[in-house]
Amino acid sequence: MNDVKNLVNHIIAACQEKKAKNIVTIDLSELPGAICKYFVICDGNTPMQVSAISDEIINSVKKKVQDRPITTDGLREARWVGIDYGTVIVHVFIPELRDFYDLEHLWADAKLERIPDID
């Protein structure tokens, strides 16, 4: 579990590096049948920022944790990018799509942690 938490912490740091907003972690490790151990969700103001945040996560985790995503989806339009590390799935949204899909409330029985924005 320490490896998973370490990965989550590096993902959060990468999000903060590119000024991601409204970062939330969702701990799914106690839920039977969950598809991963953690979700990390954040948003960028524009598709360009969503792309920059996503690239920073991929490059930073590759460099610091020596881990690569299993798959990445959504980079072309950069409105909702999903980055799947197996145990951790990252969602980087533009605000409108994040509000629409409201992933945080789909997992109401999981532990949610809001990470303060860095200005």
SULTABEL-V265766 format. One record per residue. N is the residue number from 0. RES is the residue in one small letter. PSI is psi as a letter, one per 30 degrees, with the letter a starting at -180 (* if undefined). OMEGA is omega as a letter, one per 20 degrees, with the letter a starting at -180 (999 if undefined). NEAR is the number of other ideal C-beta (glycine too) atoms within 10 Angstrom. Layout:
n:N res:RES psi:PSI omega:OMEGA near:NEAR
n:N res:RES psi:PSI omega:OMEGA near:NEAR
This chain:
n:0 res:m psi:f omega:r near:8
n:1 res:n psi:e omega:r near:6
n:2 res:d psi:e omega:r near:11
n:3 res:v psi:e omega:r near:17
n:4 res:k psi:e omega:r near:16
n:5 res:n psi:e omega:r near:13
n:6 res:l psi:e omega:r near:22
n:7 res:v psi:e omega:a near:21
n:8 res:n psi:e omega:r near:14
n:9 res:h psi:e omega:r near:18
n:10 res:i psi:e omega:r near:25
n:11 res:i psi:e omega:r near:20
n:12 res:a psi:e omega:r near:14
n:13 res:a psi:e omega:r near:24
n:14 res:c psi:e omega:a near:27
n:15 res:q psi:e omega:r near:18
n:16 res:e psi:e omega:a near:14
n:17 res:k psi:g omega:r near:19
n:18 res:k psi:h omega:r near:15
n:19 res:a psi:l omega:a near:28
n:20 res:k psi:l omega:r near:17
n:21 res:n psi:h omega:r near:16
n:22 res:i psi:k omega:r near:20
n:23 res:v psi:k omega:r near:18
n:24 res:t psi:k omega:r near:22
n:25 res:i psi:j omega:a near:23
n:26 res:d psi:j omega:a near:18
n:27 res:l psi:g omega:a near:21
n:28 res:s psi:f omega:a near:15
n:29 res:e psi:f omega:a near:10
n:30 res:l psi:k omega:r near:14
n:31 res:p psi:k omega:r near:5
n:32 res:g psi:g omega:r near:5
n:33 res:a psi:k omega:a near:15
n:34 res:i psi:f omega:r near:10
n:35 res:c psi:l omega:r near:15
n:36 res:k psi:e omega:a near:22
n:37 res:y psi:k omega:r near:23
n:38 res:f psi:k omega:r near:23
n:39 res:v psi:k omega:a near:26
n:40 res:i psi:k omega:r near:21
n:41 res:c psi:l omega:r near:28
n:42 res:d psi:l omega:r near:23
n:43 res:g psi:l omega:a near:26
n:44 res:n psi:f omega:a near:12
n:45 res:t psi:l omega:r near:12
n:46 res:p psi:e omega:r near:17
n:47 res:m psi:e omega:r near:10
n:48 res:q psi:e omega:r near:18
n:49 res:v psi:e omega:r near:26
n:50 res:s psi:e omega:r near:20
n:51 res:a psi:e omega:r near:18
n:52 res:i psi:e omega:a near:28
n:53 res:s psi:e omega:r near:26
n:54 res:d psi:e omega:r near:16
n:55 res:e psi:e omega:r near:19
n:56 res:i psi:e omega:a near:28
n:57 res:i psi:e omega:a near:21
n:58 res:n psi:e omega:a near:11
n:59 res:s psi:e omega:a near:17
n:60 res:v psi:e omega:r near:22
n:61 res:k psi:e omega:a near:12
n:62 res:k psi:e omega:a near:11
n:63 res:k psi:f omega:a near:14
n:64 res:v psi:f omega:a near:15
n:65 res:q psi:h omega:r near:7
n:66 res:d psi:k omega:r near:18
n:67 res:r psi:k omega:r near:10
n:68 res:p psi:k omega:r near:19
n:69 res:i psi:e omega:r near:11
n:70 res:t psi:l omega:r near:10
n:71 res:t psi:k omega:a near:17
n:72 res:d psi:k omega:r near:11
n:73 res:g psi:g omega:a near:19
n:74 res:l psi:f omega:a near:16
n:75 res:r psi:e omega:a near:9
n:76 res:e psi:f omega:r near:11
n:77 res:a psi:h omega:r near:21
n:78 res:r psi:e omega:r near:17
n:79 res:w psi:j omega:r near:20
n:80 res:v psi:k omega:r near:25
n:81 res:g psi:k omega:r near:16
n:82 res:i psi:j omega:a near:23
n:83 res:d psi:j omega:r near:15
n:84 res:y psi:g omega:a near:25
n:85 res:g psi:d omega:r near:14
n:86 res:t psi:f omega:a near:18
n:87 res:v psi:k omega:r near:23
n:88 res:i psi:k omega:a near:22
n:89 res:v psi:k omega:r near:27
n:90 res:h psi:k omega:r near:21
n:91 res:v psi:j omega:a near:29
n:92 res:f psi:l omega:q near:25
n:93 res:i psi:l omega:a near:20
n:94 res:p psi:e omega:a near:13
n:95 res:e psi:e omega:r near:11
n:96 res:l psi:e omega:r near:15
n:97 res:r psi:e omega:r near:22
n:98 res:d psi:e omega:a near:10
n:99 res:f psi:e omega:a near:10
n:100 res:y psi:f omega:r near:14
n:101 res:d psi:h omega:a near:9
n:102 res:l psi:e omega:a near:15
n:103 res:e psi:e omega:a near:17
n:104 res:h psi:f omega:r near:8
n:105 res:l psi:f omega:a near:10
n:106 res:w psi:h omega:a near:15
n:107 res:a psi:f omega:a near:7
n:108 res:d psi:g omega:r near:7
n:109 res:a psi:l omega:r near:17
n:110 res:k psi:k omega:a near:13
n:111 res:l psi:k omega:r near:14
n:112 res:e psi:k omega:r near:13
n:113 res:r psi:k omega:a near:10
n:114 res:i psi:k omega:a near:15
n:115 res:p psi:k omega:r near:7
n:116 res:d psi:k omega:r near:12
n:117 res:i psi:k omega:a near:11
n:118 res:d psi:* omega:999 near:5
